[in-house]
């Protein structure tokens, strides 16, 4: 006599888990309200704002000069890019001509910063996948070298405040370029090392292939940008699509994939982007001209002003399109700021990716989007 | 070129220092309780003296294990941290004591004096009982192995069981009860998920683990760990990892060749009479090598180590079943985890790697050559014959066991430093769809191949 098992009789209650804000793997203070059916996630609700510091409001209550230093804190892994977006927007309002050497130095410093950001992502992503103790330290070895380079030119390891309105803060010494060049020569070897450990690792493949597939249409709807978008097959990189600074003079590939990107594609996109950034750095060191590093019209003290007007500028940060909208009334304080942060849009795509995935994939997918929480909350 | 040779040297010194302390201490304590007190009381003609002697002899193994477990866990934690630092070009803990020698001692003291928190809404009784249930089996489970690793020394014969390995396996499946209890009683959802994962995982991976051990027992024809270890004596070719003793005929042949015996070739045809036996030998070697792999995989899952550390999966479940534990209770969980790692490595050593056997066969081994052993033995005769501090028939096997076991522990650390974690569905699929059928197939193959060749001749 066969007994029939009805599926609804096996159904159990759903369990609500608050993942975060204090959780070792949420990269800061994100709170995810997960409804779990056993191990399967049925509903996700991200709760933002635990790190809200009113960065835009703070900008309106500080002088231009003060705010320049503050804005590095928004995306603490890629401070160069926030300063650059602010500088570009202000220069756009102002009509300032930036000296060419300064533009090259900006590219150089930013691409170094992009590599260091991706390296940190690589290490922490493997932690998200459970390789807690071994691999994550290897990328930090190279990141340490980059941070030392950036410290030499800016005086800070992470909150650089190097790119200023009108140019850059200081000119590196001649032997600095030589050391950076030596680093760029050995760096591809290091990336090969990482790939040897990770890319074809069977457990890594199991955990990432086909996990968190982000279709093109979904990515477009939610405004995902950066490597995550390019891994989903959309060739959109501001450096190529709308070249700013001196990027139109540099040769590099925009890493895109043909199909809808899964977690592994996003990993590959970032790893290949590091190699491209390395190529850009090599070219910049060859091409960099002599000259001024700061526009003559700009002061480097509290007297820094921007002419009245409004403008928007965006740069391609390691996480995507980082935009800055500025309104100036000509006084020593900005009138209004508005930031377009890539992490915010990238995070918003998380719930549709997580539905009906096991709880272990929450971190695998969340990590692969490369989100910086202060960048989300500002 | 080795980038951090200095660190490797420090690590080696530190490991050998700790090992000397651990095993010196265990040795001294077992000698004190098992030999010295009975020796002192040997001339006392009184009932109480006989009673004390008997009690001491029964208690020796227990005292040895109780002394061993906490110090060993302290060493293993330190060794793990230092070894992982080596793999990742760091320095690791190197501040407390010379080169971080006492780091884990300080950590243990800190944990002892930390506040012992029971979360609100937790079942306090169960919450306290869980670490005890988790820890106790690692004491009792280790006991029968003690006889095997000391070459059946008469101090430890008392703990030997005819069904030794069966008992060890039965006891080693108890800790999961402690995990589930702890996870359930914590009143924490992460703990609960971790505990349930642990139960599922332990049940799934126990099957291939037990099947691989049973296959070895099938080849050996006994469940007695001492007998299994004794069978494998006589060098690498006799060990269970290479065909479960199918190569011991070859070993005998090499010995005869080395001794210059004229009828050596006859010996070969005596042990391997036909092609069937040769094929069976090859099959057995393939099977046993796979069995070691299955055993180590299953053991890794059984003791929740990376890549199978899902019950505590730090990046998903905070700390899994022990999220809410602090202070001494957490220390006990920690202690038991590392002791379990040691125990599964010991089982692997006894069952597959020849126990206390030297990889070199006797006729190649200078340590068993009478020209060497007699003068050395005379030199140490005071220790061996007068006060019975050292028993050579136990001393050298014990050293080989230590080397093999810690080599396996080091391997586990290396794995931990390399691999990411499985997901629960992949873990289950890997267990039930790959390991269980594979171990069953090997079991059947061994059953047939075993009849075609003489094992452990």
Interface residues (C-beta under 8 A of the other chain):
Chain A: X15 X17 X23 X24 X25 X36 X39 X126 X127 X128 X129 X130 X131 X132 X133 X134 X135 X136 X137 X138 X141 X197 X201 X203 X204 X206 X207 X358 X359 X360 X361 X362 X363
Chain B: X84 X87 X88 X89 X90 X189 X190 X193 X197 X306 X307 X309 X310 X313 X314 X315 X316 X317 X318 X416 X417 X418 X419 X420 X421 X422 X423 X424 X425 X426
